[in-house]
Amino acid sequence: MCRCKIKLKQVNKKPIKLKYMHELMQGMIYQMPSKETSKRLHERGIRSLLDTRRLFKEVAFSTLRAPRYEILNDGKEIRFNDDVFFYLASPDEEILRELVEKIAFSPDIKIGDARFIPIIDTRGDVLENCMLDIDVDVFDNEKTVLDCFTITPIVVSDSFRDKDSRQKTKFYYPDKKAFYEKVTNNLKNKFSAYYKTNDLSKFHFNIACYNFKLKGVYYKNTLLIGSEGNFRLETNYETAKVINAFGLGAKNAQGLGQVMF
């Protein structure tokens, strides 16, 4: 599987500005690999064969999480009072391996003003030591129903220009049919890119929402509105691998759409 859980220990008590969390996490991750890999993550991706306009970046991640933390400065900052972790994923195992190994052996990891050191077992295969596997035995031959929850909000949107030619964005939420249609179509294109195929005979996915709430996230001073909550997925092993490698919805390379089965 192409998703890891990365554990870090904070070595100072500096808070992190919540508004910039996604940018800061992305910046930290992208500076870790070689210049060649970093350029690949920035400028390239893997393309859907169903719709060749659809290009997907080869890294996805969550924001930092911890059992104990404090929200400071009227909700603008977070300070962690425990070891933290985040999820890191890629459809390309070699990219993921390079990122994980760079993090594992980094003596100083900066996320804003906060400084961390890795807590990763570096004995043997470093990637294997922090890999999160999907249990293939959970799945039958065709479909399995799984409960999942969001780690970071699922963002579904369309961009358009209004009558004055101004760029606008429309967001979709789980109370509308379009949300499910767009999540499914997006995942079909990721499936195509992941397996390098336009054959969807092995694709199986249905999604239903138990409950959700809206969550606003800033990325480079742009407000993105996504949905956090609990969902039911009907899927198979081949499709679950794609969800694990990318996430659901848009902006996975900006730290959005990460879910846990």
C-alpha positions in Angstrom: 0.0 0.0 0.0 1.2 3.5 -0.7 0.3 5.3 2.6 2.5 5.8 5.7 2.0 7.2 9.2 4.8 9.5 10.0 5.4 10.3 13.7 7.3 13.4 14.9 8.4 14.8 18.3 8.3 18.5 18.8 11.5 19.9 20.3 10.2 23.4 21.0 6.8 24.8 22.1 6.1 27.1 19.2 2.6 27.1 17.9 1.7 26.8 14.3 -0.7 29.2 12.5 -3.7 27.1 11.5 -4.4 29.3 8.4 -1.1 28.2 6.9 -1.0 24.6 8.1 -1.6 23.1 4.6 1.0 25.3 2.9 3.6 24.7 5.6 3.1 20.9 5.5 3.3 20.9 1.7 6.4 23.1 1.8 8.1 20.7 4.3 7.3 17.7 2.3 8.3 19.1 -1.1 11.7 20.3 0.2 12.6 16.8 1.4 13.5 14.9 -1.8 16.1 15.4 -4.4 15.7 18.4 -6.8 14.6 16.1 -9.5 11.9 14.5 -7.4 10.8 17.8 -6.0 10.5 19.2 -9.5 8.5 16.2 -10.5 6.1 16.6 -7.6 5.6 20.3 -8.5 5.4 20.2 -12.2 4.3 16.7 -13.3 1.8 14.1 -12.4 0.1 11.0 -13.8 -2.6 11.4 -16.4 -6.0 9.8 -16.7 -6.6 7.8 -19.9 -10.3 8.5 -19.6 -9.9 12.3 -19.7 -6.4 13.3 -20.6 -7.0 16.8 -19.3 -7.0 15.3 -15.8 -3.5 15.2 -14.2 -3.0 14.1 -10.6 0.0 15.0 -8.5 2.0 12.1 -7.1 1.8 13.0 -3.4 -1.0 13.4 -0.8 -0.9 14.1 2.9 -2.8 15.1 6.0 -2.2 17.9 8.4 -0.6 17.2 11.8 -2.6 15.4 14.4 -2.0 14.7 18.1 -4.0 13.4 21.2 -3.4 16.6 23.1 -3.2 20.1 21.8 -4.2 23.7 22.6 -6.0 26.2 20.3 -4.5 29.7 21.0 -4.9 33.3 19.9 -8.7 33.2 19.3 -8.5 30.0 17.2 -5.7 31.2 15.0 -2.9 28.9 16.3 -2.4 25.4 17.5 0.2 24.2 20.0 0.8 20.5 20.4 1.3 19.0 23.8 2.1 15.5 22.7 3.9 13.7 19.9 2.3 14.4 16.5 1.7 12.3 13.4 0.5 12.8 9.8 -0.3 10.6 6.9 1.8 10.6 3.7 0.8 8.9 0.5 1.8 8.5 -3.1 0.7 6.3 -6.1 4.4 5.8 -6.7 6.2 3.6 -4.2 9.7 5.0 -5.1 8.6 8.6 -4.5 7.0 7.6 -1.2 10.2 5.7 -0.2 12.4 8.7 -1.0 10.2 11.0 1.0 9.9 8.7 4.0 13.6 8.0 4.2 14.5 11.7 3.9 12.1 12.5 6.8 13.3 9.6 8.9 17.0 10.7 8.8 16.3 14.4 9.0 17.9 16.0 12.2 15.6 19.0 12.1 12.1 19.3 10.6 10.6 22.8 10.5 6.9 23.5 10.1 6.5 27.2 10.5 8.2 28.2 13.8 7.7 24.7 15.2 10.6 22.3 15.1 10.4 18.5 15.1 12.5 15.4 15.0 11.3 12.1 13.5 10.1 9.1 15.5 10.6 6.4 12.9 12.1 3.0 13.2 15.2 3.2 10.9 16.1 -0.4 11.3 15.7 -2.5 8.2 13.2 -1.2 5.6 12.2 2.3 6.7 9.2 2.5 4.4 7.9 -0.9 5.5 8.2 0.2 9.1 5.6 3.0 8.8 3.5 1.6 6.0 -0.3 1.3 6.5 -1.7 -1.8 4.8 -5.2 -2.4 3.7 -6.2 -5.9 4.7 -6.9 -7.7 1.5 -8.9 -10.4 3.5 -11.5 -7.7 4.3 -12.6 -7.7 0.7 -14.7 -10.2 -1.1 -14.4 -10.7 -4.9 -16.7 -7.9 -5.9 -17.5 -5.4 -3.2 -17.2 -4.7 0.5 -19.0 -2.1 2.7 -16.6 0.0 4.8 -17.2 2.7 7.3 -14.7 5.6 7.0 -14.1 9.0 8.5 -12.3 12.1 7.1 -8.9 13.0 8.3 -9.0 16.2 6.3 -12.0 17.7 4.6 -13.2 16.4 1.2 -13.3 19.3 -1.3 -15.6 19.1 -4.3 -15.9 22.1 -6.5 -16.3 23.7 -10.0 -14.6 26.8 -11.3 -16.4 29.2 -13.6 -16.5 32.8 -14.8 -19.4 35.1 -13.9 -20.9 37.6 -16.3 -18.2 40.0 -15.5 -15.5 37.4 -16.4 -14.5 37.1 -12.7 -13.2 33.7 -11.6 -15.7 32.0 -9.2 -15.8 28.7 -7.4 -18.9 26.6 -6.5 -18.5 24.0 -3.7 -20.6 20.9 -3.4 -21.5 19.1 -0.1 -23.0 15.7 0.8 -26.5 17.1 1.0 -26.5 17.3 -2.8 -26.5 14.5 -5.4 -23.8 16.4 -7.4 -21.3 15.8 -4.5 -21.4 12.0 -4.9 -21.4 12.2 -8.7 -18.3 14.4 -8.7 -16.4 12.4 -6.1 -17.1 9.2 -8.1 -16.0 10.7 -11.4 -12.9 12.1 -9.9 -12.0 8.7 -8.5 -12.6 7.0 -11.8 -10.0 9.3 -13.4 -7.6 8.5 -10.5 -8.2 4.8 -11.0 -7.4 5.2 -14.7 -4.2 7.2 -13.9 -3.1 4.7 -11.2 -3.5 1.6 -13.3 -2.8 3.3 -16.6 -6.0 2.0 -18.2 -9.3 3.1 -19.5 -10.9 -0.2 -18.5 -13.2 0.4 -15.5 -14.3 -3.2 -15.2 -12.4 -3.5 -11.9 -13.6 -0.2 -10.6 -16.3 -0.3 -7.9 -17.4 2.6 -5.7 -20.5 3.9 -4.0 -20.5 6.4 -1.2 -23.1 7.5 1.3 -22.8 10.0 4.1 -23.8 9.3 7.8 -23.1 12.9 9.0 -21.0 15.8 8.0 -20.1 19.4 8.8 -18.5 22.1 6.7 -14.9 23.1 7.3 -13.1 26.0 5.7 -9.4 25.6 4.9 -7.1 28.3 3.6 -4.5 27.5 1.0 -2.4 30.4 -0.3 -5.0 32.8 0.9 -7.8 31.0 -1.0 -10.7 29.7 1.1 -11.6 26.1 0.3 -14.8 24.7 1.8 -14.9 21.0 2.4 -16.9 18.4 4.2 -15.8 16.5 7.4 -17.7 13.5 8.7 -18.5 9.8 8.6 -19.2 8.0 5.3 -20.0 4.5 4.1 -18.1 3.2 1.2 -19.0 0.2 -1.0 -15.9 -0.7 -2.9 -13.4 -3.4 -3.8 -9.7 -3.9 -3.1 -8.5 -2.5 -6.4 -10.4 0.8 -5.9 -9.5 1.0 -2.2 -5.8 1.0 -3.1 -6.5 4.1 -5.3 -8.3 5.9 -2.4 -5.4 5.1 -0.1 -2.8 6.5 -2.6 -4.7 9.7 -3.4 -7.7 10.5 -1.2 -11.2 11.5 -2.2 -12.2 14.7 -4.0 -9.9 17.4 -5.1 -6.8 19.1 -3.7 -5.2 15.9 -2.3 -1.7 17.4 -3.0 -2.7 20.3 -0.8 -3.5 18.0 2.1 -7.2 17.6 1.6 -9.5 14.6 1.1 -7.7 12.1 3.3 -9.9 9.4 4.7 -9.4 6.5 7.0 -11.2 3.1 6.6 
